[in-house]
Amino acid sequence: MSTHLVNTHEAKSRLSELIREVEAGGDVIVARNGQPVAKLIPWPPKKAERVPGTWAGLVTLDDDIVASDDDVNALFKESEESPESSEGEL
């Protein structure tokens, strides 16, 4: 649909009609002295109600999710012992 520009006086006298236009997907802009000041928009549809527990039983965590990783620790230890690393290099 197209954008419909109306002045405030016309908007007051045709409000019900303009609301129907917006409900049908049109854009209505209200102007004062030819300058846009407001836009009529449809009320957003109600969002679906969230249901707690939707993911219950679908997600599992290991017993200790913050434990250190042996492979990562080995890489750090390896980089400490490496003679290639120099304190002057960044």
Contacts in CASP RR format, 6 or more apart in sequence:
PFRMAT RR
TARGET T0000
AUTHOR 0000-0000-0000
METHOD contacts of the structure
MODEL  1
MSTHLVNTHEAKSRLSELIREVEAGGDVIVARNGQPVAKLIPWPPKKAER
VPGTWAGLVTLDDDIVASDDDVNALFKESEESPESSEGEL
1 21 0 8 1.000
1 24 0 8 1.000
1 25 0 8 1.000
1 26 0 8 1.000
1 27 0 8 1.000
2 26 0 8 1.000
2 27 0 8 1.000
3 26 0 8 1.000
3 27 0 8 1.000
3 28 0 8 1.000
3 29 0 8 1.000
4 18 0 8 1.000
4 21 0 8 1.000
4 26 0 8 1.000
4 27 0 8 1.000
4 28 0 8 1.000
4 29 0 8 1.000
5 29 0 8 1.000
5 31 0 8 1.000
5 34 0 8 1.000
5 36 0 8 1.000
6 14 0 8 1.000
6 18 0 8 1.000
6 28 0 8 1.000
6 29 0 8 1.000
6 30 0 8 1.000
6 31 0 8 1.000
7 30 0 8 1.000
7 31 0 8 1.000
7 32 0 8 1.000
7 34 0 8 1.000
8 30 0 8 1.000
8 31 0 8 1.000
8 32 0 8 1.000
8 37 0 8 1.000
11 18 0 8 1.000
11 28 0 8 1.000
11 30 0 8 1.000
18 28 0 8 1.000
18 40 0 8 1.000
19 40 0 8 1.000
21 28 0 8 1.000
22 28 0 8 1.000
22 40 0 8 1.000
22 41 0 8 1.000
22 42 0 8 1.000
23 42 0 8 1.000
25 42 0 8 1.000
27 39 0 8 1.000
27 40 0 8 1.000
28 39 0 8 1.000
28 40 0 8 1.000
29 36 0 8 1.000
29 38 0 8 1.000
29 39 0 8 1.000
29 40 0 8 1.000
30 36 0 8 1.000
30 37 0 8 1.000
30 38 0 8 1.000
30 39 0 8 1.000
30 40 0 8 1.000
31 37 0 8 1.000
79 85 0 8 1.000
END
